[in-house]
Amino acid sequence: MKYKFSDLVDITKLQKLMKHFYHLTNISHGLIDPEGNILSAIGWQDICIKFHRAHPHSGQRCKESDLSIQERLHLSQEYGSYICQNGLVESFIPIIIEGEHLATLILGQFFYEEPDINYFRRQAREFGFSEENYLNALSEVPIISPKEVDACMKYFVHLAEMLADMGLTHLKQRQAEESLRKTNQHLDSLVKQRTKELAEANQELQKDIQKRKQTEIKLRDSEERLRLMLQNMPVMMKAYDEQGNIAVWNRECELVTGYSQEEMIGNPNALTWLYPDETYFHHVNTEWMEQGNDFRDWEKTLTCKDGTEKTISWFSISGRFPVPGWGFWAIGVDITQRKQTERQLRKTASELKAIFQALPDLYFRLDKDGTIIHSQARDPNDFYVSPEEFIGKKFRDILPSETGFQLQQASDYAIETNSLACVEYSLPMKQEMHYFEARFLPLLESQLMVIVRTITDRKRVEQALLEERNFINTILDTVDTLVLAMDRHGRIVHFNCACEKLSGYSFHEVQGTFVWEQLLLPEDVQTVRELFQDLSIEKVDLHKENMWRTKDGRHRLISWSNSILLDSEGQIKYVIGTGIDSTDRRRTEELLRKSDRLAAVGQLAAGVAHEVRNPLTVLKGFTQLLKNGFTEYENYLTLMESEVERIELIISEFLTLAKPEVMNVQKKDLGAFLQQVVDLMNTKAILNSIQITLKIDQELSPITCDENQLKQVFINTLQNAIEAMPHGGNIFIFVEKYDYEQVQIRIIDEGCGIPQERIPRLGEPFYSTKEKGTGLGLMVSYKIIERHEGSFFIHSELNKGTTVTILLPIELVGARQYIQ
């Protein structure tokens, strides 16, 4: 037999019950049949009723979502939840009667968390809804935690079971009545015919009566379940018997008041415990008698077991829905916290009103289109025009056009974005210009509060400060001295024109960055960063030198004189440095020192070479003569001959230092003859498991140089690099354009490195890091590069390697004394 849920349950009465439950809990819910037809919809949100289900396309989504419940139902689970196609969350419970799904209880609509506003904005545009009205309806959808949903759904599970039992009972009752009716008809037609059949019909009737009794028992069981459900509802539930004593006192009543069921049920003194003040107790009874058994929002204060007082809002429909054995029943909600909040809000509103009255600022209140509806000022003369002239008008109607437009824009922005808007403007008042700041703050009633403060004095001070600052900046940008200011964290706050010119960076590029991010060498970064991390007056060096790295990669040595600026609490606010580029001066000093050493060595070399070469020639000749006559001492003589040749080599190097060699200067391809040097040294490199890699810039210009002398420099440098790597490795040579006037050659090895304290002495005669070195090879290299008007730099780290950087001019200018 096919039947519908509405055939078995009185939908009208059920709707009334669900409606009262909604008024009690304010939780929307509904009932649909398996075809998606709505049997009852109580408290459904406007976004669903007025938008989603009212629109043909979104309504079809609702229908499809309702029908999709069939696919989500599992008889083994109590309830389920899903997000409908329009983005709202609903929970559902199937109602199963005799194994057939006849209806579904739905809890919704709600969200578990704050919704994605952009999603609903797109949905409003998709279906052509008014975005403002649609989002207002969205804001009314409650956000319920999973824990609260779970508590409510447990109640609905019991309700679904009760409805299923009631439907089954009704079904059985109808079947029994139908059977009884048919039996009576059958008896009437056959009473005159067959007495025997009458007896059999009586037996069948007795069976039907027995079934009806069983149905009544099940009905009483369902009522008991309802009472159990009410006992565990998350709201206070109390009932009185016919004698006026408490008959029901549920779990929530115990939690709120602290009195247990054992203490309250059947106790004639229970009400005097809850209302110990006799006058108030009499007042409560009087009001109760006047309003009867049907009321809502009846707020009364009761006294808990611990002596605290709580305000309860009571609701009762016991006059319309009497329960057997109960004379009166009611449901209550503890609103103590809400009442305290309301009192606090009233107090806050009173305080705000007093504050507004005490403020020296101008105050305006606007409606949503910008019309002025209220104003306040300590002195009415502070208004641009009298209140009678602007109440009921807009700012653009009473102020100069440009100022009125400014304020109207700020008003529109505050309304549209529901956020604070600020605007500064000026007005000619009292024969001079006055400056104001207006703050537009949205209110809940689609209105704006505008606070206007005069800032004329501040503007004048700012203008004076700006003029003074511009004057100081003009002076700082005019001087050639570097002026750098940093805050206490090391961020750059001032960078004058001299700094821009030297570094290549504009102030805009470095403003707000840490000084070590772009200007310092990597090896100096950690030291400076640690200084600013724990900055103190004692740690600031008044005089300091460090190296700057310019935007184009050059290094400049800066000599600084530092000072500090303290704040009102005596803490460092700014570190200010004035600096001078000492690079050229330091380089000149270094060249002078090296020139003095070279001159001294040259004079010494000339004398030594002249005095030693003649006796050395005799020793070499006799050594060769003795080798022919004393073969048994050939090994010793060979060693003596080798050492004599070594002395000759040193004397030759002396002579190189003693007088300038003539330079054969021509335009040469640097990459080409450097490749020849690499090919020459590759044999020795391969024997030592070393690979030499040469990378040359293809756009490199030919340079004016003495090819042979430069080859000697590169051979000496590569020889030193190979000897620094006894266990093999890589040597990289990079040849590239340095700037418009110079080329750069970098020779990088992976050798043992040189201690930092030895690097300054490299190039001095007879100072070498090698066991048998004289230091003259590197000294000659320095001298050759000097003659070519270039620069020779060495950077090294122990156990990491050494980098030799050589800068050579593309054209020689001042080396005429060395040119042939």
C-alpha positions in Angstrom: 0.0 0.0 0.0 1.5 3.3 -1.1 0.9 6.3 1.3 2.3 9.7 2.0 3.5 11.2 5.2 0.7 13.8 5.2 -1.8 10.9 5.2 -0.3 9.6 8.4 0.5 12.8 10.4 -1.5 16.0 10.9 0.7 18.4 9.1 -1.2 21.5 10.4 -0.7 20.5 14.0 2.9 19.6 13.3 3.5 23.0 11.7 2.1 24.7 14.9 4.4 22.6 17.1 7.4 23.4 14.8 6.5 27.1 14.8 6.4 27.2 18.6 9.7 25.5 18.7 11.1 28.1 16.3 9.8 30.9 18.5 11.4 29.2 21.5 14.9 28.5 19.9 14.9 30.9 16.9 16.4 28.0 14.8 14.8 27.6 11.3 13.7 24.1 10.2 11.4 22.4 7.7 9.9 19.2 6.4 10.0 17.9 2.8 8.7 14.8 1.1 10.9 12.5 -1.1 9.9 14.4 -4.2 11.3 17.7 -2.8 7.9 19.2 -2.0 8.0 21.4 1.1 5.5 20.2 3.7 6.5 22.8 6.3 9.0 25.6 6.4 9.3 27.4 9.7 11.6 30.4 10.2 13.4 29.9 6.8 15.8 32.7 6.0 14.8 35.6 3.7 17.9 34.7 1.5 16.2 31.3 0.8 12.5 32.4 0.6 12.8 35.8 -1.0 15.8 35.2 -3.3 16.9 31.5 -3.9 13.4 29.9 -4.1 11.8 33.0 -5.7 14.2 32.9 -8.7 13.6 30.2 -11.4 17.3 29.2 -11.8 18.3 29.4 -8.2 14.9 27.8 -7.2 15.8 24.9 -9.5 19.1 24.6 -7.5 17.0 24.5 -4.3 14.8 21.7 -5.8 17.9 19.8 -7.0 19.5 20.2 -3.5 16.3 18.9 -1.8 16.2 15.9 -4.1 19.9 15.2 -3.6 19.1 14.4 0.0 17.9 11.0 -1.2 21.4 10.2 -2.4 22.9 11.3 0.9 20.6 9.4 3.2 21.9 6.2 4.9 19.5 4.4 7.2 22.5 3.5 9.4 23.2 7.1 10.4 21.1 9.4 12.7 21.4 12.5 10.6 23.6 14.2 7.9 24.7 17.7 6.8 25.4 19.2 3.4 25.9 22.5 1.6 23.1 23.3 -0.9 23.9 24.4 -4.4 23.3 28.0 -3.4 26.0 27.9 -0.6 24.0 27.4 2.6 24.4 24.6 5.2 21.5 22.4 6.1 21.3 19.3 8.3 18.7 16.6 7.7 17.1 13.6 9.4 15.1 10.9 7.5 11.7 9.8 8.8 11.4 6.1 8.1 8.1 4.2 8.5 8.1 0.5 7.9 11.4 0.7 6.1 10.2 3.4 3.7 11.5 7.0 3.6 8.4 9.2 3.7 9.8 12.6 4.8 12.9 14.5 5.8 13.3 16.9 8.7 15.7 19.7 7.7 17.6 22.1 10.1 18.7 25.2 8.3 19.7 27.5 6.8 23.0 28.5 8.6 26.8 28.6 8.3 29.5 26.9 10.4 31.8 29.9 9.9 31.9 33.3 8.3 30.7 33.0 4.7 32.8 33.9 1.6 31.2 37.4 0.7 32.8 37.4 -2.8 31.1 34.1 -3.6 27.6 35.5 -2.7 28.5 38.8 -4.6 29.1 36.7 -7.7 25.9 34.8 -7.1 23.9 38.0 -6.7 25.2 39.2 -10.1 24.5 35.9 -11.7 20.8 35.8 -10.8 20.3 39.6 -11.0 19.6 40.1 -7.3 20.0 43.5 -5.6 23.5 43.1 -4.2 22.8 45.2 -1.1 19.5 43.5 -0.2 20.9 40.1 -1.0 24.0 40.7 1.3 21.7 42.1 4.0 19.7 38.9 3.8 22.9 36.9 3.9 24.0 38.7 7.1 20.8 37.4 8.8 21.8 33.8 8.3 23.1 32.6 11.7 26.5 31.1 12.3 26.1 28.0 14.4 29.0 25.9 15.7 29.1 22.2 14.9 28.6 21.5 18.6 25.4 23.5 18.8 24.1 21.9 15.6 24.9 18.5 17.1 22.9 19.3 20.2 19.9 20.5 18.1 20.1 17.5 15.8 19.9 15.1 18.7 16.6 16.7 19.6 15.4 16.4 16.0 16.5 12.7 15.9 14.1 12.1 18.9 11.4 14.1 17.2 11.9 12.2 13.9 11.6 8.9 15.8 8.4 10.2 17.6 6.9 11.3 14.3 7.7 7.9 12.7 6.1 6.1 15.7 3.1 8.3 15.5 2.7 7.8 11.8 3.1 4.1 12.2 0.5 4.1 15.0 -1.9 6.2 12.9 -1.3 3.8 10.0 -2.0 0.8 12.1 -5.0 2.5 13.6 -6.4 3.3 10.2 -5.8 -0.2 8.9 -7.6 -1.5 12.0 -10.5 0.8 11.6 -10.8 0.0 7.9 -10.6 -3.7 8.7 -13.3 -3.2 11.4 -15.5 -1.3 9.1 -15.3 -4.0 6.4 -15.8 -6.7 9.1 -19.0 -4.9 10.3 -20.3 -4.6 6.7 -19.5 -8.2 6.1 -21.3 -9.2 9.4 -24.4 -7.1 8.4 -24.6 -8.8 5.1 -24.1 -12.3 6.4 -25.8 -12.1 9.9 -29.0 -13.6 8.5 -27.2 -16.2 6.4 -24.5 -17.8 8.5 -24.1 -17.8 12.2 -21.0 -19.8 12.1 -19.3 -17.1 10.0 -20.4 -14.5 12.6 -18.4 -16.3 15.3 -15.4 -16.3 13.1 -15.9 -12.6 12.4 -16.1 -12.0 16.2 -12.8 -13.7 16.6 -11.2 -11.5 13.9 -12.7 -8.5 15.7 -11.1 -9.5 19.0 -7.7 -9.7 17.2 -8.3 -6.2 15.8 -9.1 -4.9 19.3 -6.0 -6.4 20.7 -3.9 -4.7 17.9 -5.6 -1.4 18.8 -4.6 -1.8 22.5 -1.0 -2.5 21.4 -1.1 0.6 19.3 -2.3 2.7 22.3 0.6 1.3 24.3 3.0 2.4 21.6 1.4 5.8 21.6 2.0 6.1 25.4 5.6 5.1 24.8 5.9 7.9 22.2 4.6 10.4 24.8 7.2 9.2 27.2 9.9 9.7 24.6 8.6 13.3 24.1 9.0 13.9 27.8 12.5 12.5 27.8 13.3 14.8 24.9 12.0 17.8 26.8 13.9 16.7 29.8 17.2 17.1 27.9 16.4 20.2 25.8 19.1 23.0 25.9 16.4 25.4 27.4 14.7 25.4 30.8 11.6 23.3 30.9 9.3 23.3 33.9 5.7 22.0 34.5 3.3 22.1 37.4 0.8 19.4 38.4 -2.9 20.1 39.2 -2.0 20.9 42.8 0.5 23.6 41.8 3.7 21.6 42.7 6.6 21.3 40.2 6.1 18.1 38.2 8.9 18.6 35.6 12.3 20.2 36.3 14.7 19.4 33.4 18.5 19.3 33.2 18.8 22.9 32.1 16.8 24.1 35.1 19.3 22.3 37.3 22.3 23.8 35.6 20.8 27.4 35.7 19.5 27.4 39.3 21.7 24.8 41.0 18.6 23.1 42.4 18.2 19.3 41.5 15.1 17.5 40.4 14.9 15.7 43.8 14.8 19.1 45.6 12.2 20.7 43.4 9.7 18.1 42.1 6.8 17.8 44.4 8.2 20.3 46.9 5.5 22.8 48.0 8.3 25.3 49.1 10.1 25.2 45.8 8.7 28.6 44.5 9.6 30.4 47.8 13.2 29.1 47.3 13.3 30.6 43.8 11.6 33.9 44.9 12.6 34.4 48.6 11.4 38.0 48.7 7.8 37.8 49.7 6.7 41.0 48.0 8.4 40.0 44.7 6.9 36.5 45.0 3.4 38.0 45.4 4.1 40.3 42.4 5.1 37.3 40.3 1.9 35.3 41.2 -0.3 38.3 40.5 1.2 38.8 37.0 0.9 35.1 36.3 -2.8 35.0 37.2 -3.4 38.0 35.0 -1.8 36.7 31.8 -2.9 33.1 32.0 -1.2 30.1 30.4 -0.3 31.6 27.0 2.5 34.2 27.0 6.0 34.8 25.8 9.0 37.1 26.8 7.9 37.2 30.4 11.1 38.3 32.1 11.5 37.5 35.8 14.4 37.4 38.2 14.9 34.2 40.3 17.4 33.4 43.1 19.7 30.5 42.5 20.8 28.0 45.1 24.2 29.9 45.6 22.4 33.2 46.2 23.0 34.7 42.8 20.2 36.3 40.8 19.4 35.4 37.2 16.9 36.9 34.7 14.8 34.3 32.9 12.6 34.9 29.8 9.6 32.5 30.0 7.4 31.3 27.2 4.3 29.2 27.5 1.6 27.8 25.2 0.2 25.3 27.7 -3.3 26.8 27.3 -3.3 25.8 23.6 -1.3 22.6 24.0 -2.3 21.0 27.4 -0.4 17.9 28.5 -2.3 15.2 30.5 -1.3 15.4 34.2 0.2 18.9 33.8 -1.8 21.9 34.9 0.8 24.3 33.4 4.1 24.1 31.6 6.6 26.7 30.4 10.0 27.1 28.7 12.6 29.5 29.8 15.9 31.0 28.5 18.6 32.5 30.8 19.1 36.1 29.6 21.2 37.3 32.5 24.2 37.9 30.3 22.2 39.6 27.7 20.6 41.9 30.3 24.1 42.8 31.7 25.2 43.5 28.1 22.2 45.8 27.5 23.0 47.7 30.7 26.6 48.1 29.7 25.5 49.3 26.3 23.2 51.9 27.8 26.0 53.0 30.1 28.4 53.2 27.2 25.9 55.2 25.1 25.5 57.6 28.0 29.2 58.0 28.3 29.6 58.6 24.6 26.9 61.2 24.7 28.7 63.0 27.6 32.0 62.7 25.6 30.4 64.3 22.5 29.0 67.1 24.6 32.4 67.7 26.1 34.4 67.6 22.7 35.5 71.0 21.4 35.1 69.6 17.8 32.2 70.1 15.4 29.8 67.2 15.2 27.4 66.4 12.3 25.1 63.4 11.7 24.1 62.6 8.1 21.6 60.2 6.6 22.8 57.8 3.9 22.6 60.3 1.0 24.7 62.9 2.9 21.9 65.1 4.1 22.7 66.9 7.4 20.1 65.9 10.0 21.8 67.0 13.3 24.8 69.0 14.4 26.5 70.1 17.6 29.2 72.6 18.5 30.4 74.2 21.7 30.4 77.6 20.0 27.9 78.1 17.1 30.3 80.7 15.6 32.6 77.7 14.8 30.2 76.8 11.9 30.8 78.1 8.4 27.2 79.1 8.3 24.5 79.0 11.0 22.7 75.6 11.7 19.4 77.0 10.3 21.1 77.4 6.9 22.6 73.8 6.6 20.2 71.4 8.5 18.4 69.4 5.8 21.0 70.2 3.2 24.2 68.6 2.0 27.8 69.9 2.4 28.0 70.6 -1.4 25.0 72.9 -1.0 26.5 75.2 1.5 30.3 75.0 1.1 32.5 76.2 -1.9 32.1 73.7 -4.8 35.6 72.1 -4.5 35.4 71.6 -0.8 31.8 70.4 -1.0 32.7 67.9 -3.6 35.6 66.6 -1.4 33.3 66.0 1.6 30.6 64.4 -0.6 33.1 62.0 -2.0 34.3 61.0 1.5 30.6 60.6 2.6 29.9 58.3 -0.4 33.0 56.3 0.3 32.2 55.7 4.0 28.6 54.6 3.1 29.7 52.3 0.3 32.6 50.6 2.1 31.2 50.9 5.7 34.5 52.1 6.8 36.1 55.3 8.2 36.9 58.0 5.7 39.1 61.1 6.4 39.6 64.2 4.4 41.4 67.5 5.0 40.1 70.7 3.6 40.3 74.5 4.0 37.8 77.3 4.2 38.1 81.1 4.3 36.8 82.2 7.7 37.2 85.4 9.6 39.3 87.0 6.8 41.9 84.2 6.9 42.3 80.6 5.7 41.4 77.9 8.2 42.2 74.3 7.9 40.0 71.3 9.1 40.1 67.5 9.3 36.8 65.7 8.8 36.3 62.0 9.9 33.3 60.2 8.4 32.2 57.1 10.5 29.3 54.9 9.5 26.6 54.2 12.0 24.3 51.2 12.3 21.1 53.0 11.1 22.7 53.7 7.6 23.8 57.1 8.9 27.1 58.8 9.2 28.7 60.6 12.1 31.1 63.4 11.1 33.7 64.8 13.5 35.3 68.0 12.2 38.4 69.3 14.0 40.3 72.5 13.3 44.0 71.8 12.4 44.9 75.4 11.4 47.7 75.7 14.1 49.1 72.3 13.1 49.1 73.2 9.4 51.0 76.4 10.2 53.6 74.5 12.3 53.9 71.9 9.5 54.5 74.6 6.9 57.2 76.2 9.1 58.8 72.8 9.7 58.6 72.0 5.9 60.3 75.3 5.0 63.0 74.8 7.6 63.6 71.2 6.4 63.8 72.3 2.8 66.3 74.9 3.8 68.5 72.4 5.6 68.2 69.8 2.7 69.2 72.5 0.2 72.4 73.1 2.3 73.1 69.4 2.7 72.6 68.7 -1.0 74.9 71.6 -2.0 78.0 70.5 0.0 80.4 67.9 -1.6 80.7 66.0 1.7 78.7 62.7 2.0 75.9 63.1 4.5 74.1 59.8 5.5 71.4 59.6 8.3 70.1 56.3 9.6 67.5 55.4 12.2 68.4 53.3 15.3 67.7 50.1 13.3 70.1 51.0 10.4 67.4 52.1 7.9 68.4 55.1 5.6 66.4 58.3 6.2 68.6 60.8 4.5 71.0 60.5 1.5 72.3 63.7 0.1 73.3 64.5 -3.5 77.0 63.8 -2.8 76.0 60.2 -1.7 73.9 59.8 -4.8 76.7 61.0 -7.0 79.3 58.7 -5.5 77.1 55.5 -5.1 75.1 55.8 -8.2 71.9 55.2 -6.2 69.2 57.8 -5.9 67.7 58.6 -2.5 64.4 57.0 -3.7 66.2 53.7 -4.3 67.8 53.5 -0.9 65.2 55.2 1.3 63.9 52.9 4.1 66.4 50.1 3.2 69.1 49.0 5.6 72.5 50.5 5.0 74.1 47.1 4.6 71.6 45.9 1.9 73.2 47.7 -1.1 76.1 49.8 0.0 78.4 47.6 2.1 80.7 44.7 1.1 79.6 41.2 2.2 82.4 40.9 4.7 81.2 44.1 6.5 77.5 43.3 6.6 77.4 41.1 9.7 79.5 43.5 11.8 77.3 46.6 11.0 74.1 44.6 11.4 75.1 43.4 14.9 76.0 47.0 15.8 72.5 48.2 15.1 70.8 45.2 16.7 72.3 46.2 20.0 72.9 49.9 19.4 74.3 52.0 22.2 76.1 55.3 22.6 79.3 53.5 23.6 79.3 51.3 20.4 79.1 54.2 17.9 82.6 54.9 16.4 83.0 58.6 16.0 85.7 58.1 13.3 85.6 55.0 11.0 86.6 53.9 7.6 84.7 51.3 5.5 84.3 50.3 1.9 81.2 51.2 -0.2 80.1 49.2 -3.2 78.7 51.5 -5.9 75.7 50.7 -8.1 78.1 49.8 -11.0 80.2 47.5 -8.8 83.2 49.7 -8.0 84.6 49.9 -4.4 85.2 53.2 -2.7 86.9 53.8 0.6 85.0 56.3 2.8 86.3 58.0 5.9 83.4 58.8 8.3 82.9 61.2 11.1 79.8 60.0 13.0 77.4 61.6 15.5 74.2 60.6 17.2 70.9 62.3 17.8 68.9 61.4 20.9 65.2 61.4 21.6 63.4 63.0 24.6 64.1 59.8 26.7 67.9 59.9 26.0 67.7 57.0 23.5 69.5 57.0 20.2 67.1 58.1 17.4 69.4 58.7 14.5 73.0 58.0 13.6 74.4 60.7 11.3 77.6 60.2 9.3 79.6 62.8 7.2 82.1 61.1 5.0 84.9 61.8 2.5 85.9 59.6 -0.4 89.5 58.5 0.5 89.9 56.0 -2.3 92.1 58.1 -4.6 94.1 59.5 -1.6 94.7 56.0 -0.1 95.7 54.6 -3.5 98.1 57.5 -4.1 99.7 57.0 -0.7 100.0 53.3 -1.4 101.6 53.9 -4.8 104.0 56.4 -3.2 105.0 53.8 -0.6 105.5 51.2 -3.3 107.4 53.6 -5.5 109.8 54.4 -2.6 110.4 50.7 -2.0 111.0 50.1 -5.8 113.4 53.0 -6.0 115.4 51.7 -3.0 115.4 48.2 -4.4 116.4 49.5 -7.8 119.4 51.3 -6.4 120.3 48.2 -4.4 119.8 46.0 -7.4 122.0 48.0 -9.7 124.9 47.8 -7.2 124.5 44.2 -6.3 124.1 43.1 -9.9 127.3 44.9 -11.0 129.3 43.5 -8.1 128.0 39.9 -8.2 127.7 39.2 -11.9 131.5 39.1 -12.7 132.5 36.7 -9.9 129.4 34.7 -10.6 130.5 34.3 -14.3 133.9 32.9 -13.1 132.2 30.4 -10.7 129.8 29.2 -13.4 132.7 28.7 -15.9 134.9 26.7 -13.5 131.9 24.6 -12.4 131.3 23.6 -16.0 135.0 22.8 -16.4 135.1 20.7 -13.3 132.1 18.6 -14.5 134.3 17.4 -17.4 137.2 16.3 -15.1 135.5 15.1 -11.9 132.7 12.8 -13.0 132.5 11.2 -9.6 131.3 14.6 -8.3 129.0 15.3 -11.2 125.8 15.4 -9.0 127.3 18.0 -6.7 128.6 20.1 -9.5 125.2 19.9 -11.3 123.5 21.1 -8.1 126.1 24.0 -7.8 125.5 24.9 -11.5 121.7 25.0 -10.8 122.0 27.3 -7.9 124.4 29.6 -9.8 121.7 29.8 -12.6 119.1 30.6 -9.8 121.4 33.5 -8.6 121.6 34.7 -12.2 117.8 34.7 -12.5 117.5 36.8 -9.3 120.2 39.3 -10.6 118.1 39.6 -13.9 115.0 40.4 -11.8 117.1 42.9 -9.9 118.1 44.6 -13.1 114.4 44.7 -14.1 113.7 46.7 -11.0 116.9 48.8 -11.4 115.8 50.6 -14.5 112.5 51.0 -16.4 112.2 48.7 -19.4 111.3 50.1 -22.7 107.6 49.3 -23.6 106.7 48.1 -27.0 103.1 49.5 -27.0 100.6 48.4 -29.6 96.9 47.8 -30.0 96.4 44.2 -28.9 93.5 41.7 -28.5 93.7 41.0 -24.7 91.7 37.8 -25.0 93.9 36.4 -27.8 97.2 36.7 -26.0 95.7 35.7 -22.7 94.5 32.5 -24.4 98.1 31.9 -25.5 99.2 32.2 -21.8 96.6 29.7 -20.8 97.7 27.3 -23.5 101.3 27.7 -22.3 100.4 27.0 -18.6 97.9 24.2 -19.3 100.7 21.6 -19.5 101.9 22.4 -16.0 98.3 22.7 -14.8 97.3 19.3 -16.1 100.3 17.7 -14.4 99.0 19.1 -11.1 95.4 17.9 -11.8 94.2 21.5 -12.3 91.8 22.7 -15.0 92.0 26.3 -16.2 88.7 27.9 -17.6 88.9 31.1 -19.6 85.8 33.2 -20.2 86.1 36.3 -22.4 83.5 39.0 -23.0 82.8 38.9 -26.8 82.3 42.7 -26.9 85.8 43.4 -25.4 87.7 46.2 -27.1 91.5 45.9 -28.0 93.7 47.7 -25.5 97.0 49.6 -25.8 99.7 47.6 -24.0 103.0 45.8 -24.1 101.9 42.3 -24.8 105.1 40.6 -23.6 105.2 42.4 -20.3 101.5 41.6 -19.6 102.1 38.0 -20.5 104.8 38.0 -17.8 102.3 39.3 -15.2 99.7 36.6 -16.2 102.3 33.8 -16.2 103.5 34.9 -12.7 99.9 35.0 -11.4 99.0 31.6 -12.9 102.2 30.1 -11.6 101.4 31.3 -8.1 97.8 29.9 -8.4 99.0 26.5 -9.6 101.6 26.3 -6.7 98.8 27.2 -4.2 96.8 24.1 -5.3 99.1 21.0 -4.6 96.0 18.7 -4.6 94.4 20.0 -7.8 91.3 22.0 -8.5 90.0 24.8 -10.8 91.3 28.1 -11.9 88.8 30.5 -13.5 89.8 33.5 -15.6 87.1 36.2 -16.4 87.9 39.0 -18.9 85.2 41.7 -19.2 84.6 45.3 -19.7 84.7 47.2 -16.4 83.5 50.6 -17.5 83.9 52.9 -20.6 87.7 53.3 -19.9 88.9 50.1 -18.3 88.8 46.3 -18.7 88.9 43.9 -15.8 90.7 40.5 -15.5 89.9 38.3 -12.5 92.0 35.2 -11.8 90.3 32.9 -9.2 91.9 29.8 -7.7 90.7 27.3 -5.2 94.0 27.1 -3.3 95.0 27.3 0.3 94.6 31.1 0.5 96.6 33.8 2.1 96.2 35.1 5.7 94.7 38.6 5.8 97.5 40.1 7.8 100.0 39.1 5.0 98.1 40.6 2.1 99.2 44.3 2.7 102.9 43.2 2.4 102.6 41.3 -0.8 104.8 43.0 -3.5 107.5 44.0 -1.1 111.0 42.8 -2.1 112.1 39.6 -0.4 108.6 39.0 1.1 106.9 35.9 -0.1 104.4 33.3 1.2 106.4 30.5 -0.5 109.3 28.7 1.1 111.8 29.5 -1.6 110.2 32.7 -3.0 111.9 36.1 -3.2 108.8 38.2 -3.7 110.4 39.8 -6.7 108.0 38.2 -9.2 104.9 39.8 -7.6 106.9 43.0 -7.2 107.7 43.0 -11.0 104.1 42.3 -11.7 103.0 45.3 -9.6 105.5 47.5 -11.5 104.3 46.3 -15.0 100.7 47.0 -14.1 101.7 50.4 -12.7 103.5 51.3 -16.0 100.3 50.3 -17.8 98.4 52.8 -15.5 96.4 49.9 -14.1 95.5 48.5 -10.7 96.4 45.2 -9.0 94.2 43.9 -6.2 94.4 40.6 -4.1 91.5 39.2 -2.1 92.0 35.9 -0.3 90.4 33.6 2.3 92.2 30.8 4.0 91.2 27.3 2.7 88.9 28.9 0.2 91.1 30.5 -2.5 92.5 33.7 -3.8 91.1 36.2 -6.3 93.5 38.5 -8.2 91.8 41.5 -9.9 93.6 43.5 -12.5 92.2 46.7 -14.0 93.8 48.0 -17.3 93.0 51.1 -19.2 91.9 50.7 -22.8 94.1 53.6 -23.8 97.4 54.6 -22.3 97.8 58.3 -21.5 100.7 59.0 -19.1 103.2 56.2 -19.7 105.2 57.9 -22.4 108.6 57.6 -20.5 108.3 53.8 -20.8 107.2 53.7 -24.5 109.8 53.1 -27.2 
